[in-house]
Amino acid sequence: MNPLHKLRELGQSVWYDNIHRTLIEDGTLAELVDEYAVSGVTSNPTIYERALSEGTDYDDAVREAVGRGVTDPESVFWEVAVADIVAAADILRPVHDAAGGRDGFVCLELPPRLSHSTGESIEFADQLFRRVDRANVMIKVPATTAGMAAIEELIYRGVNVNVTLVFSPEAWRAVAEAHARGLERRVAEGAAPDVHSVASFFISRIDAKANEELPDRLQNRLAVATAKLVYVAYREWLETGRWRSLAEAGAAPQRLLWASTSTKDPRLPETHYVSALAAPKTVDTMNDRALTEFAESGEAPEAMSDRREHAEDARAVVAEAQQAGVDLEDLGTRLLADGDRAFADSFKQMIENLGVKVDKLTER
């Protein structure tokens, strides 16, 4: 049993932050499920930019789409991406069923151009969710101001949502509130609250940005400290009367998901964040490096405490960081803007590259 299975034993799900047609077709994803305890898959524009730009693995799929009359590059992308998501979801469906519908998800991102349009985000996400037509798919919506309003409505409509680009405790609280309101509206109308969601709290980007302003003694400590405080707040939220009422009505909790857990600072071991964030009732989504190195590390992960009194060290780190001039909410706002812009740039580049590929494959 490798350490990834030990994470599952202590109550944390391991999701794989990667998707590619070859992983699905050559059995790699199924192998990751069996041997690496992987129980979910996430994707984003940067992942698809690499997948579609490198090599010829998608040439046949692009050619088939064009043959059906789909020539607009973004439309071709959705043809390809939806097929990948459906295939991956089918591989993970036994995991989903075994978990009573609470795990085994595959996540697909909205186009970043919609991140500041509530109405368009709602309609696109709703249509995309119906298009993939799989119970174990989540649509990724960013925690922008417009996205927050969309989250409540999508949960109300029965769309599974992965809320992305969450960087601060206050942002997480707003996400949890939007999720709860959507469920409460369903319950009030007699609809089943069997809608699933995760709140993706991004880790390594916090340290990468904060390190620019922090003294040496606080370098690479703020992200884990902030995550600990969010985790304590999350577990306390699950004990409130408001949440218990929803749980009694059949609602599943919106789990915290640790995203961006691969280290960005070469001074840190690749497994640094994975080890530190072994928290029950959460998800850790890992890229290739983090997944492989943690599996081979031989570590015996210890469960993170959800006790408020055990988070004193985390509060001390946050307080010191604030004294050094790093305000968590301001930092979160800047990171959200940076992440939103980075995904938009990746999506734009992907569509441009795909346009070139479409032109080449349709040359006569």
Secondary structure, 3 states (H helix, E strand, C coil): CCHHHHHHHCCEEEEEECCCHHHHHCCHHHHHHHHCCEEEEECCHHHHHHHHHCCCCCHHHHHHHHHCCCCCHHHHHHHHHHHHHHHHHHHHHHHHHHCCCCCCEEEEECCHHHCCCHHHHHHHHHHHHHHHCCCCEEEEEECCHHHHHHHHHHHHHCCCEEEEEECCHHHHHHHHHHHHHHHHHHHHCCCCCCCCEEEEEECHHHHHHHCCCCCHHHCCCHHHHHHHHHHHHHHHHCCCHHHHHHHHCCCCCCEEEEECCCCCCCCCCCCHHHHHCCCCCEEEEECHHHHHHHHCCCCCCCCCCCCHHHHHHHHHHHHHHHHCCCCHHHHHHHHHHHHHHHHHHHHHHHHHHHHHHHHHHCCC
